[in-house]
Amino acid sequence: MAAIEASPTIRRFELDYAQLRTRARRVQIVSTLVFAIVFFLTARMGGFFDMTDVTLASGERVSMWKIWAGVPRLGEYLEKTLPVLRWESLGADLAEWFWRWQTWLRLLLETVLIAYMATLFGVVGAFVLSFPASRNLSPNRFVLNLTRRYLEIIRTVPELVWALIFVFCFGVGPMAGVLAIGLHATGSLGKLYSEANENIDMRPVEGVKAAGGNWFQQIRYGVVPQVIPNIISYTLLRFEINVRASSIIGFVGAGGLGQEIRTAMSLQEYTDLSALFVIIFATVILIDFLSEKLRHRIIGITGKGV
């Protein structure tokens, strides 16, 4: 009897489930179709379907897709950057490969210091602006919109463009690089910090407010203890990103290893490019390892705090 009474409920459930599955399939098909159309249009605008004439080794001229014609040239370029290393003369070959190692290490130190100072400026600016840029913490809508628009503007402009502007203002040197990367880091970290603020538990904030605390005290005692682990993680990740950025902005005269990369490319010193890449790659690996250890240690200490 109970089974007979439950059968309409079961049929209703099966009907609703079938309708839900139908809608899910429809959404999946439409999404796949839209993705394919956008991918095709983007590839066409990017020149992936363009044709070019290529001379084969036999001297024959054929027409093929530009991307297939260019892939072998990429291999040729990478082959030019590889040094000649022989086991019987490995020391001499390495010395020839890293023949400007003293200059490169000095510029590497400059690159890391640029990234460090820029990260410091970015963290301070982003930390201060992240609270009025958070929907749940901003004093009013005008301050919220003003702060968010400012953060969007400074992170929309690439570091290279900021570097060009500051090189024009302050001349060639590390100062332009620090200001360019620091300003961009402020916008990027400000967004990440504000999103972390919007995901906090508001009960501690309401408790401080109920006890008579002002807005700054609510932030200090109700918000900061909750977001410190996220801030540390985002900051260390941004420092690694800034090291890579500071090695590039030297192209426009903003200091660091970028000026050596530009010189090597202009003089077609391909093995110097690979040596510089190895130096930057090793530096990023070391920074990533130390950042992970430092983050785990600080978060562990923070977890034992008040």
TORRODREN-621587 format. One record per residue: residue in one letter; x, y, z of N, C-alpha, C in turn. Coordinates in Angstrom, 2 decimals. Each point is the difference from the previous one (the first is absolute). Layout:
N
  r      n.X      n.Y      n.Z     ca.X     ca.Y     ca.Z      c.X      c.Y      c.Z
  a        X        Y        Z        X        Y        Z        X        Y        Z
...
END
This chain:
306
  r      n.X      n.Y      n.Z     ca.X     ca.Y     ca.Z      c.X      c.Y      c.Z
  m     0.83    -1.21     0.00    -0.83     1.21     0.00     0.86     1.25     0.00
  a     1.08    -0.03     0.84     0.92     1.14     0.05     0.71     0.19    -1.32
  a     0.32    -1.13    -0.66     0.67     0.09    -1.29    -0.91     0.65    -1.04
  i    -1.30    -0.33     0.08    -0.95     0.59    -0.94    -0.14     1.49     0.24
  e    -0.03     0.39     1.29    -0.11     1.42     0.31     1.26     0.77    -0.39
  a     1.16    -0.63     0.07     1.26     0.69    -0.29     0.28     0.08    -1.50
  s    -0.68    -0.82    -0.80     0.29    -0.04    -1.42    -0.18     1.35    -0.69
  p    -1.03     0.81     0.29    -0.08     1.32    -0.64     1.20     0.90     0.35
  t     0.47    -0.10     1.24     1.16     0.80     0.41     1.25    -0.44    -0.77
  i     0.14    -1.31    -0.15     1.15    -0.51    -0.74    -0.07     0.41    -1.46
  r    -1.19    -0.10    -0.59    -0.13     0.42    -1.39     0.28     1.48    -0.17
  r    -0.44     0.81     0.98     0.27     1.44    -0.06     1.48     0.29     0.09
  f     0.69    -0.76     0.87     1.45     0.17     0.13     0.71    -0.38    -1.30
  e    -0.41    -1.13    -0.59     0.62    -0.42    -1.25    -0.25     0.99    -1.12
  l    -1.20     0.59    -0.02    -0.32     1.00    -1.02     0.86     1.25     0.18
  d     0.12     0.47     1.25     0.83     1.18     0.27     1.47    -0.27    -0.32
  y     0.44    -1.22     0.33     1.39    -0.34    -0.29     0.26    -0.06    -1.50
  a    -0.95    -0.54    -0.75     0.16    -0.06    -1.46     0.03     1.40    -0.60
  q    -0.87     0.90     0.50     0.01     1.37    -0.49     1.32     0.70     0.33
  l     0.51    -0.25     1.20     1.28     0.59     0.39     1.13    -0.51    -0.87
  r     0.01    -1.28    -0.30     1.03    -0.56    -0.87    -0.12     0.58    -1.41
  t    -1.21     0.20    -0.48    -0.20     0.56    -1.33     0.54     1.42    -0.07
  r    -0.29     0.80     1.03     0.52     1.36     0.04     1.51     0.01     0.09
  a     0.55    -0.92     0.78     1.47    -0.06     0.13     0.65    -0.36    -1.33
  r    -0.60    -0.95    -0.74     0.55    -0.35    -1.31    -0.10     1.17    -0.97
  r    -1.15     0.71     0.06    -0.18     1.14    -0.89     1.04     1.08     0.28
  v     0.22     0.27     1.28     1.00     1.00     0.37     1.39    -0.45    -0.42
  q     0.31    -1.28     0.15     1.31    -0.52    -0.40     0.22     0.11    -1.50
  i    -1.04    -0.32    -0.78     0.12     0.08    -1.46     0.20     1.45    -0.44
  v    -0.83     0.92     0.55     0.11     1.40    -0.37     1.37     0.55     0.40
  s     0.48    -0.34     1.21     1.30     0.49     0.47     1.12    -0.51    -0.88
  t    -0.06    -1.28    -0.38     1.02    -0.56    -0.88     0.00     0.68    -1.36
  l    -1.21     0.25    -0.52    -0.11     0.66    -1.30     0.56     1.43     0.06
  v    -0.34     0.74     1.05     0.50     1.37     0.14     1.52     0.00     0.15
  f     0.52    -0.93     0.80     1.45    -0.09     0.18     0.70    -0.30    -1.33
  a    -0.58    -0.92    -0.80     0.61    -0.34    -1.28    -0.01     1.19    -0.96
  i    -1.11     0.74    -0.03    -0.09     1.16    -0.88     1.02     1.07     0.40
  v     0.06     0.29     1.30     0.95     1.00     0.48     1.43    -0.43    -0.26
  f     0.29    -1.28     0.22     1.34    -0.52    -0.26     0.36     0.15    -1.48
  f    -0.93    -0.34    -0.88     0.25     0.10    -1.43     0.25     1.45    -0.41
  l    -0.83     0.93     0.49     0.16     1.41    -0.35     1.32     0.54     0.54
  t     0.35    -0.38     1.23     1.26     0.47     0.59     1.20    -0.53    -0.77
  a    -0.06    -1.30    -0.38     1.10    -0.58    -0.77     0.13     0.68    -1.36
  r    -1.13     0.32    -0.60     0.04     0.66    -1.30     0.57     1.41     0.12
  m    -0.41     0.75     1.04     0.53     1.34     0.21     1.49    -0.05     0.33
  g     0.42    -1.07     0.69     1.41    -0.13     0.38     0.89    -0.47    -1.13
  g    -0.55    -0.32    -1.15     0.81    -0.41    -1.14     0.37    -1.47    -0.01
  f    -0.69    -0.83     0.79     0.34    -1.42     0.04    -0.35    -0.72    -1.30
  f    -0.90     0.56    -0.79    -0.39    -0.63    -1.25     0.64     0.68    -1.21
  d     0.90     0.95     0.23     0.67     0.67    -1.11     0.96    -0.95    -0.71
  m     0.17     0.23    -1.29     0.91    -0.82    -0.81     1.25     0.80    -0.36
  t     1.10    -0.70    -0.20     1.24     0.64    -0.40     0.78    -0.94    -0.92
  d     0.87     0.57    -0.81     0.83    -0.79    -0.92     1.31    -0.37     0.70
  v     0.38    -1.27    -0.14     1.19    -0.53     0.66     0.86    -0.71    -1.03
  t     1.31     0.22     0.10     0.95    -0.68    -0.88     0.52    -1.25     0.70
  l    -0.25    -1.16    -0.59     0.47    -1.25     0.58     1.49    -0.19    -0.26
  a     0.57    -1.03     0.63     1.43    -0.28    -0.17     0.32    -0.34    -1.45
  s    -0.98    -0.55    -0.71     0.21    -0.35    -1.41    -0.07     1.21    -0.92
  g    -0.36     1.17     0.53    -0.14     1.19    -0.81    -1.41     0.25    -0.48
  e    -0.90    -0.92     0.29    -1.39     0.14    -0.43    -0.74     1.00     0.89
  r    -0.82     0.84    -0.61    -0.82     0.97     0.74    -1.40    -0.56     0.19
  v    -0.39    -0.09     1.26    -1.33    -0.53     0.31    -0.72     1.00     0.91
  s    -1.31    -0.12     0.03    -0.83     0.84     0.85    -0.53    -0.84     1.15
  m     0.14     0.49     1.22    -0.48    -0.72     1.17    -0.45     1.00     1.06
  w    -0.66    -0.54     1.03    -0.42     0.86     1.10     1.22     0.65     0.65
  k    -0.18     1.26     0.37     1.10     0.75     0.58     0.48    -0.63     1.31
  i    -0.92    -0.54     0.78     0.40    -0.56     1.29     0.88    -1.24    -0.20
  w    -0.31    -0.83    -1.03     0.83    -1.17    -0.26     1.36     0.40    -0.57
  a     0.01     1.10    -0.75     1.27     0.47    -0.55     0.88     0.63     1.07
  g    -0.62     0.55     1.06     0.77     0.69     1.02     0.53    -0.88     1.10
  v    -0.63    -1.14     0.25     0.44    -0.88     1.09     1.44    -0.47    -0.19
  p     0.41    -0.44    -1.19     1.42    -0.38    -0.16     0.96     1.16     0.25
  r    -0.42     1.22    -0.34     0.88     1.15     0.25     0.17     0.25     1.50
  l    -1.05    -0.32     0.78     0.13     0.10     1.45     1.07    -0.96     0.51
  g    -0.01    -1.21    -0.55     1.05    -0.96     0.37     1.38     0.48    -0.38
  e     0.12     0.62    -1.18     1.29     0.54    -0.42     0.48     1.09     0.94
  y    -0.94     0.86     0.43     0.40     1.09     0.91     0.46    -0.56     1.34
  l    -0.74    -0.97     0.53     0.40    -0.58     1.28     1.33    -0.71    -0.11
  e     0.26    -0.63    -1.15     1.28    -0.68    -0.20     1.16     0.98     0.03
  k    -0.23     1.20    -0.52     1.06     1.02     0.01     0.35     0.44     1.41
  t    -0.97    -0.06     0.91     0.26     0.47     1.37     0.74    -1.03     0.84
  l     0.06    -1.25    -0.45     0.65    -1.04     0.78     1.52     0.09    -0.15
  p     0.73    -0.01     1.11     1.47     0.06    -0.09     0.58    -1.36    -0.35
  v     1.24     0.00    -0.40     0.73    -1.24    -0.27     0.69    -0.41     1.29
  l    -0.45    -1.12     0.57     0.55    -0.50     1.26     0.60    -1.38    -0.25
  r     1.30    -0.12     0.27     0.70    -1.27    -0.15     0.51    -0.45     1.36
  w    -0.13    -1.29     0.28     0.37    -0.51     1.30     1.48     0.22     0.29
  e     0.86    -0.18    -1.01     1.45     0.13     0.24     0.42     1.45     0.24
  s    -0.83     0.96    -0.43     0.32     1.42     0.24    -1.21     0.72     0.58
  l    -0.69    -0.67     0.93    -1.25     0.55     0.54     0.23     1.31     0.73
  g     1.07     0.06     0.79     0.27     1.23     0.75     0.23     1.18    -0.92
  a     0.80    -0.19    -1.02     0.28     1.09    -0.94    -1.24     0.39    -0.79
  d    -0.82    -1.00    -0.36    -1.23     0.30    -0.76    -0.99     0.78     0.86
  l    -0.14    -0.38     1.29    -0.89     0.74     0.89     0.50     1.42     0.23
  a     1.34     0.12     0.12     0.56     1.34     0.19    -0.25     0.88    -1.22
  e     0.07    -0.62    -1.19    -0.30     0.77    -1.21    -1.48     0.34    -0.10
  w    -0.85    -0.91     0.47    -1.45     0.23    -0.05    -0.40     1.14     0.93
  f     0.53    -0.02     1.21    -0.31     1.03     1.00     1.16     0.99     0.11
  w     0.47     0.48    -1.13     1.21     0.83    -0.03    -0.20     1.36     0.67
  r    -1.22     0.48     0.11    -0.28     1.27     0.66    -0.71    -0.21     1.33
  w     0.36    -1.06     0.70    -0.75    -0.37     1.19     0.06     1.06     1.09
  q     1.12     0.71     0.11     0.09     1.04     1.03    -0.98     1.13    -0.27
  t    -0.07     0.44    -1.24    -0.96     1.04    -0.36    -1.42    -0.50     0.15
  w    -0.25    -1.23    -0.40    -1.36    -0.55     0.07    -0.45    -0.18     1.44
  l     0.90    -0.42     0.88    -0.37    -0.14     1.41    -0.31     1.35     0.63
  r     0.77     1.00    -0.38    -0.29     1.35     0.53    -1.37     0.48    -0.47
  l    -0.30    -0.22    -1.28    -1.31     0.39    -0.53    -1.11    -0.88     0.57
  l     0.32    -1.27     0.30    -0.99    -0.87     0.63    -0.36     0.51     1.39
  l     1.01     0.42     0.76    -0.26     0.58     1.32    -0.86     1.26    -0.14
  e     0.30     0.81    -0.99    -0.81     1.19    -0.25    -1.43    -0.37    -0.35
  t    -0.16    -1.06    -0.80    -1.33    -0.47    -0.38    -0.80    -0.44     1.22
  v     0.62    -0.78     0.87    -0.69    -0.49     1.20    -0.36     1.16     0.93
  l     0.92     0.96     0.14    -0.28     1.14     0.87    -1.12     0.88    -0.56
  i    -0.03     0.14    -1.33    -1.11     0.73    -0.62    -1.31    -0.70     0.32
  a    -0.02    -1.33    -0.15    -1.22    -0.75     0.29    -0.38     0.10     1.47
  y     1.00    -0.03     0.88    -0.28     0.09     1.43    -0.61     1.36     0.37
  m     0.63     1.07    -0.46    -0.51     1.33     0.32    -1.37     0.24    -0.63
  a    -0.18    -0.48    -1.24    -1.29     0.16    -0.66    -1.08    -0.80     0.73
  t     0.33    -1.20     0.45    -0.96    -0.80     0.75    -0.37     0.68     1.31
  l     0.98     0.59     0.66    -0.26     0.72     1.26    -0.97     1.15    -0.24
  f     0.26     0.81    -1.03    -0.92     1.10    -0.32    -1.39    -0.53    -0.36
  g    -0.03    -1.08    -0.78    -1.28    -0.56    -0.40    -0.80    -0.55     1.16
  v     0.68    -0.66     0.94    -0.69    -0.56     1.16    -0.60     1.11     0.87
  v     0.78     1.04     0.24    -0.50     1.10     0.83    -1.21     0.66    -0.65
  g     0.12     0.33    -1.28    -1.11     0.64    -0.69    -1.22    -0.89    -0.09
  a     0.21    -1.28    -0.34    -1.12    -0.92    -0.14    -0.67    -0.28     1.34
  f     0.80    -0.11     1.06    -0.57    -0.28     1.32    -0.89     1.14     0.47
  v     0.46     1.21    -0.22    -0.79     1.16     0.44    -1.27     0.14    -0.82
  l     0.08    -0.23    -1.30    -1.14     0.23    -0.88    -0.96    -1.19    -0.06
  s     0.45    -1.17     0.45    -0.85    -1.19    -0.13    -1.25     0.07     0.88
  f     0.09     0.68     1.14    -1.16     0.05     0.91    -1.11     0.90    -0.53
  p     0.28     1.23    -0.44    -1.08     0.78    -0.62    -0.44    -0.58    -1.35
  a     0.79    -0.90    -0.61    -0.39    -0.61    -1.26    -0.81    -1.27     0.19
  s    -0.26    -0.40     1.25    -0.79    -1.20     0.29    -1.46     0.39     0.23
  r    -0.90    -0.74    -0.61    -1.42     0.34     0.08    -0.54    -0.09     1.42
  n     0.53    -0.91     0.79    -0.50    -0.19     1.35     0.68     0.89     1.03
  l     1.03     0.77    -0.41     0.74     0.80     0.96     0.07     1.48    -0.37
  s    -0.30     0.36    -1.23     0.12     1.39    -0.44    -0.96     0.90     0.76
  p     0.43     1.21     0.39    -0.87     0.90     0.76    -1.26     0.39    -0.77
  n     0.11     0.21    -1.32    -1.16     0.36    -0.80     0.28    -0.38    -1.46
  r    -1.04     0.08    -0.83     0.10    -0.42    -1.39     0.94     0.89    -0.81
  f     0.04     1.31     0.30     0.89     0.89    -0.75     1.45    -0.39     0.21
  v     0.40    -0.25     1.24     1.38    -0.42     0.29     0.29    -1.34    -0.64
  l    -0.98    -0.92     0.02     0.17    -1.31    -0.61     0.28     0.12    -1.50
  n    -0.84     0.75    -0.71     0.18     0.14    -1.45     1.28     0.74    -0.35
  l     0.32     1.05     0.76     1.21     0.77    -0.27     1.24    -0.87     0.17
  t     0.06    -0.76     1.08     1.17    -0.85     0.27     0.12    -1.11    -1.03
  r    -1.12    -0.63    -0.33     0.04    -1.09    -0.98     0.43     0.50    -1.38
  r    -0.51     1.16    -0.41     0.38     0.53    -1.31     1.49     0.34    -0.03
  y     0.52     0.53     1.09     1.43     0.33     0.05     0.84    -1.27    -0.12
  l    -0.36    -1.04     0.74     0.74    -1.26    -0.08    -0.09    -0.61    -1.39
  e    -1.15     0.12    -0.64    -0.15    -0.53    -1.36     0.89     0.75    -0.99
  i     0.07     1.31     0.13     0.80     0.81    -0.94     1.48    -0.36     0.12
  i     0.53    -0.06     1.21     1.45    -0.19     0.14     0.43    -1.43    -0.31
  r    -0.92    -0.97     0.08     0.40    -1.36    -0.40    -0.31    -0.28    -1.46
  t    -0.81     0.85    -0.64    -0.29    -0.19    -1.42     1.20     0.40    -0.85
  v     0.71     1.05     0.39     1.18     0.44    -0.74     1.15    -0.96     0.28
  p     0.61    -0.63    -1.01     1.09    -0.95     0.21     1.23     0.66     0.63
  e     0.84    -0.84     0.63     1.20     0.53     0.64     0.91     0.71    -0.99
  l     0.10    -0.54    -1.24     0.86     0.63    -1.00    -0.44     1.41    -0.32
  v    -1.32     0.21    -0.07    -0.50     1.35    -0.29     0.29     0.93     1.17
  w    -0.25    -0.47     1.22     0.35     0.82     1.17     1.49     0.30     0.01
  a     0.83    -0.99    -0.36     1.45     0.21    -0.01     0.38     1.08    -1.01
  l    -0.62    -0.03    -1.18     0.27     1.04    -1.00    -0.37     1.38     0.53
  i    -1.12     0.08     0.70    -0.44     1.29     0.55     0.99     0.50     1.05
  f     0.42    -0.91     0.90     0.88     0.43     1.08     1.43     0.22    -0.48
  v     0.42    -0.71    -1.04     1.31     0.29    -0.59     0.00     1.40    -0.60
  f    -1.10     0.38    -0.63    -0.13     1.35    -0.53     0.03     1.04     1.13
  c    -0.63    -0.32     1.14    -0.08     0.95     1.11     1.30     0.08     0.81
  f     0.57    -1.17     0.32     1.12    -0.04     0.94     1.31    -0.45    -0.62
  g     0.00    -0.32    -1.28     1.22    -0.42    -0.65     0.22    -1.50     0.11
  v     1.06    -0.45    -0.68     0.33    -1.43    -0.02     0.53    -0.42     1.37
  g    -0.41    -1.18     0.47     0.52    -0.51     1.26    -1.02    -0.82     0.75
  p     0.42    -0.60     1.13    -0.89    -0.88     0.76    -1.24     0.70     0.58
  m     0.08     1.32     0.26    -1.15     0.68     0.59    -1.24    -0.15    -0.88
  a     0.18     0.14    -1.30    -1.14    -0.15    -0.91    -0.58    -1.41     0.08
  g     0.87    -1.00     0.12    -0.47    -1.37     0.11    -0.75    -0.25     1.28
  v     0.51     0.52     1.12    -0.68    -0.17     1.28    -1.38     0.63    -0.02
  l    -0.11     1.21    -0.51    -1.29     0.68    -0.04    -0.97    -0.70    -0.94
  a     0.50    -0.45    -1.15    -0.88    -0.65    -0.98    -0.56    -1.31     0.56
  i     0.87    -0.85     0.51    -0.46    -1.30     0.51    -0.80     0.19     1.29
  g     0.42     0.94     0.84    -0.72     0.24     1.24    -1.42     0.48    -0.23
  l    -0.19     0.87    -0.98    -1.33     0.52    -0.29    -0.90    -1.11    -0.54
  h     0.54    -0.79    -0.92    -0.79    -1.11    -0.54    -0.30    -1.03     1.08
  a     0.96    -0.27     0.88    -0.21    -0.96     1.08    -1.07     0.49     0.97
  t    -0.07     1.30     0.21    -1.04     0.55     0.86    -1.38    -0.34    -0.53
  g    -0.21     0.18    -1.30    -1.29    -0.32    -0.59    -0.33    -1.48     0.05
  s     0.98    -0.84    -0.29    -0.24    -1.45    -0.01    -0.22    -0.54     1.41
  l     0.87     0.37     0.93    -0.16    -0.47     1.36    -1.22     0.59     0.67
  g    -0.34     1.24    -0.35    -1.20     0.61     0.57    -1.25    -0.79    -0.32
  k    -0.09    -0.52    -1.22    -1.15    -0.82    -0.37    -0.01    -1.31     0.79
  l     1.17    -0.66     0.10     0.08    -1.26     0.73    -0.30     0.19     1.48
  y     0.58     1.04     0.59    -0.25     0.26     1.42    -1.47     0.30     0.25
  s    -0.63     0.80    -0.87    -1.41     0.35     0.21    -0.90    -1.22    -0.12
  e     0.34    -0.93    -0.92    -0.79    -1.22    -0.11     0.15    -0.86     1.25
  a     1.21    -0.01     0.58     0.19    -0.73     1.26    -0.82     0.65     1.11
  n    -0.07     1.33     0.01    -0.79     0.70     1.01    -1.49    -0.32    -0.12
  e    -0.47    -0.16    -1.22    -1.43    -0.26    -0.21    -0.41    -1.41     0.39
  n     0.97    -0.89     0.23    -0.30    -1.38     0.37     0.18    -0.27     1.49
  i     0.18     1.04     0.79     0.23    -0.21     1.43    -1.31    -0.27     0.73
  d     0.12    -0.47     1.23    -1.15    -0.15     0.90    -0.26     1.36     0.64
  m    -1.19     0.56    -0.21    -0.30     1.35     0.46    -0.35     0.06     1.49
  r    -0.14    -1.14     0.66    -0.39     0.04     1.42     1.04     0.68     0.88
  p     1.32    -0.23    -0.19     0.96     0.77     0.81    -0.09     1.51    -0.25
  v    -0.24     0.40    -1.24    -0.13     1.43    -0.31    -1.21     0.58     0.70
  e    -1.11    -0.73    -0.03    -1.22     0.47     0.66     0.19     0.05     1.52
  g     0.80    -0.94     0.52     0.27     0.02     1.44     0.79     1.23     0.41
  v     1.04     0.35    -0.79     0.78     1.21     0.31    -0.88     1.23    -0.13
  k    -0.86     0.03    -1.00    -0.90     1.13    -0.19    -0.99     0.12     1.15
  a    -0.52    -1.14     0.47    -0.94     0.03     1.12     0.67     0.46     1.30
  a     1.30    -0.24     0.11     0.73     0.44     1.19     0.39     1.46    -0.05
  g    -0.38     0.71    -1.07     0.28     1.42    -0.12     1.23     0.33    -0.84
  g     0.56    -0.98    -0.70     1.18     0.25    -0.81    -0.33     0.76    -1.28
  n     0.90     0.90    -0.40    -0.21     0.75    -1.25     0.40    -0.87    -1.19
  w    -0.06     0.60    -1.20     0.26    -0.76    -1.22     1.42    -0.55    -0.02
  f     0.97     0.80     0.40     1.40    -0.45    -0.01     0.22    -1.13     1.00
  q    -0.65     0.07     1.15     0.13    -1.07     0.98    -0.68    -1.28    -0.47
  q    -1.10     0.14    -0.74    -0.65    -1.18    -0.58     0.94    -0.70    -0.98
  i     0.69     0.81    -0.81     0.94    -0.57    -0.96     1.17    -0.66     0.73
  r     0.54     0.71     0.99     1.18    -0.48     0.71    -0.26    -1.31     0.73
  y    -1.10    -0.09     0.75    -0.24    -1.16     0.86    -0.97    -1.02    -0.59
  g    -0.80     0.40    -0.97    -0.99    -0.92    -0.55     0.36    -0.56    -1.36
  v     0.80     0.74    -0.77     0.28    -0.42    -1.38     1.43    -0.48    -0.17
  v     0.97     0.79     0.43     1.41    -0.30    -0.26     0.41    -1.39     0.50
  p    -0.37    -0.42     1.22     0.42    -1.34     0.43    -0.52    -1.12    -0.91
  q    -1.12     0.23    -0.67    -0.57    -1.04    -0.86     0.69    -0.07    -1.36
  v     0.45     1.14    -0.50     0.52     0.05    -1.37     1.52    -0.07    -0.09
  i     0.69     0.02     1.13     1.46    -0.01    -0.02     0.58    -1.19    -0.78
  p    -0.50    -1.25     0.19     0.57    -1.10    -0.80    -0.15     0.21    -1.50
  n    -1.16     0.48    -0.45    -0.19     0.26    -1.43     0.91     1.12    -0.49
  i     0.17     1.03     0.80     0.86     1.12    -0.38     1.43    -0.48    -0.16
  i     0.46    -0.85     0.89     1.37    -0.52    -0.09     0.16    -0.83    -1.27
  s    -0.96    -0.86    -0.28     0.08    -0.85    -1.21     0.02     0.85    -1.26
  y    -0.92     0.95    -0.10    -0.07     0.86    -1.19     1.27     0.85    -0.15
  t     0.54     0.48     1.13     1.18     0.86    -0.05     1.21    -0.76    -0.51
  l     0.21    -1.20     0.52     1.16    -0.80    -0.42    -0.13    -0.41    -1.46
  l    -1.21    -0.32    -0.43    -0.20    -0.32    -1.41     0.27     1.23    -0.87
  r    -0.44     1.16     0.45     0.23     1.22    -0.78     1.47     0.35    -0.06
  f     0.75    -0.28     1.06     1.44     0.27    -0.02     0.67    -0.83    -1.09
  e    -0.40    -1.27    -0.13     0.56    -0.84    -1.05    -0.35     0.56    -1.38
  i    -1.24     0.45    -0.17    -0.41     0.60    -1.27     0.80     1.27    -0.27
  n     0.22     0.81     1.03     0.72     1.25    -0.18     1.47    -0.22    -0.38
  v     0.59    -1.10     0.46     1.37    -0.31    -0.40     0.06    -0.21    -1.51
  r    -0.96    -0.74    -0.52    -0.03    -0.20    -1.45    -0.28     1.31    -0.73
  a    -0.92     0.80     0.55    -0.33     1.27    -0.65     1.20     0.95     0.01
  s     0.73     0.03     1.10     1.15     0.92     0.09     1.13    -0.42    -0.92
  s     0.02    -1.26    -0.42     1.02    -0.44    -0.95    -0.38     0.35    -1.44
  i    -1.22     0.47    -0.21    -0.46     0.34    -1.34    -0.02     1.51    -0.23
  i    -0.37     0.77     1.02    -0.16     1.44    -0.21     1.31     0.70    -0.28
  g     1.13    -0.70     0.18     1.27     0.58    -0.40     0.08     0.27    -1.48
  f    -0.91    -0.59    -0.78    -0.07     0.27    -1.43    -0.18     1.48    -0.27
  v    -0.68     0.70     0.88    -0.28     1.43    -0.21     0.87     0.87     0.90
  g     1.06    -0.60     0.58     0.93     0.79     0.78    -0.34     0.14     1.46
  a    -0.82    -0.94     0.53    -0.42     0.09     1.40     0.84    -0.89     0.91
  g     1.22    -0.33    -0.39     0.92    -0.75     0.86    -0.21    -1.50    -0.07
  g     0.93    -0.73     0.62    -0.11    -1.45     0.08     0.61    -0.73    -1.19
  l    -0.25    -1.31    -0.03     0.56    -0.85    -1.04    -0.60     0.25    -1.37
  g    -1.12     0.70    -0.05    -0.65     0.23    -1.28     0.88     0.72    -0.99
  q     0.85     0.89     0.48     0.88     0.73    -0.92     1.02    -0.94    -0.63
  e     0.44    -1.03     0.73     0.91    -0.99    -0.58    -0.73    -0.89    -1.01
  i    -1.26    -0.31     0.28    -0.78    -0.79    -0.95    -0.19     0.78    -1.29
  r    -0.29     1.29     0.13    -0.17     0.84    -1.19     1.30     0.08    -0.80
  t     1.13     0.15     0.70     1.29     0.08    -0.68     0.32    -1.31    -0.72
  a    -0.24    -1.12     0.68     0.29    -1.30    -0.60    -0.87    -0.25    -1.23
  m    -1.26     0.41     0.06    -0.89    -0.19    -1.15     0.41     0.91    -1.17
  s     0.36     1.23     0.30     0.38     0.93    -1.07     1.31    -0.41    -0.66
  l     0.92    -0.57     0.77     1.28    -0.44    -0.56    -0.02    -1.45    -0.46
  q    -1.18    -0.66     0.14    -0.16    -1.40    -0.39     0.98    -0.92     0.72
  e     0.22     0.30     1.29     0.82    -0.87     0.84    -0.93    -1.04     0.64
  y    -0.29    -1.05    -0.78    -1.04    -0.94     0.41     0.37    -0.79     1.25
  t     1.26    -0.39     0.14     0.39    -0.76     1.19    -0.08     0.86     1.26
  d     0.19     1.30    -0.14    -0.19     0.88     1.15    -1.45     0.00     0.46
  l    -0.92    -0.09    -0.95    -1.43    -0.06     0.35    -0.30    -1.24     0.84
  s     0.53    -1.15    -0.41    -0.25    -1.21     0.77     0.65     0.07     1.37
  a     1.18     0.61     0.11     0.65     0.15     1.30    -0.84     0.89     0.92
  l    -0.52     1.08    -0.54    -0.85     0.89     0.80    -1.28    -0.71     0.41
  f    -0.55    -0.81    -0.90    -1.20    -0.75     0.34     0.27    -0.97     1.14
  v     1.15    -0.69    -0.05     0.35    -0.94     1.06     0.12     0.74     1.34
  i     0.61     1.17    -0.02     0.16     0.78     1.24    -1.36     0.40     0.56
  i    -0.88     0.51    -0.86    -1.33     0.41     0.47    -0.80    -1.21     0.48
  f     0.09    -1.11    -0.74    -0.73    -1.21     0.36     0.45    -0.52     1.36
  a     1.31    -0.05     0.23     0.51    -0.46     1.29    -0.42     0.94     1.12
  t    -0.01     1.29    -0.27    -0.42     0.97     1.02    -1.46    -0.18     0.37
  v    -0.86    -0.19    -1.01    -1.43    -0.19     0.27    -0.24    -1.28     0.79
  i     0.73    -1.07    -0.33    -0.15    -1.26     0.75     0.40     0.21     1.46
  l     1.11     0.69     0.23     0.47     0.24     1.36    -1.00     0.86     0.77
  i    -0.51     1.05    -0.64    -0.97     0.88     0.66    -1.28    -0.77     0.31
  d    -0.43    -0.83    -0.94    -1.22    -0.79     0.22     0.18    -0.95     1.18
  f     1.17    -0.64     0.11     0.27    -0.93     1.10     0.02     0.74     1.34
  l     0.73     1.12     0.04     0.09     0.76     1.25    -1.35     0.61     0.37
  s    -0.76     0.45    -0.99    -1.31     0.60     0.28    -0.94    -1.04     0.60
  e     0.04    -1.21    -0.53    -0.87    -1.05     0.53     0.36    -0.31     1.45
  k     1.30    -0.13     0.28     0.42    -0.28     1.37    -0.39     1.15     0.94
  l     0.23     1.23    -0.45    -0.33     1.16     0.83    -1.50     0.10     0.23
  r    -0.78    -0.25    -1.04    -1.46     0.09     0.15    -0.52    -1.03     0.98
  h     0.49    -1.23    -0.10    -0.45    -1.05     0.91     0.41     0.32     1.44
  r     1.19     0.55     0.16     0.46     0.31     1.35    -0.82     1.14     0.61
  i    -0.22     1.05    -0.79    -0.75     1.15     0.53    -1.44    -0.37     0.29
  i    -0.62    -0.76    -0.91    -1.38    -0.40     0.23    -0.10    -0.92     1.22
  g     1.01    -0.85     0.19    -0.01    -0.85     1.18     0.14     0.81     1.27
  i     0.89     1.02    -0.04     0.15     0.85     1.17    -1.28     0.82     0.25
  t    -0.59     0.49    -1.10    -1.23     0.77     0.12    -1.11    -0.83     0.60
  g    -0.06    -1.29    -0.38    -1.04    -0.85     0.53     0.13    -0.22     1.49
  k     1.22     0.18     0.57     0.20    -0.18     1.43    -0.21     1.29     0.77
  g    -0.29     1.09    -0.73    -0.13     1.30     0.67    -1.32     0.15     0.70
  v    -0.22     1.26     0.42    -1.22     0.29     0.75    -1.20    -0.14    -0.91
END
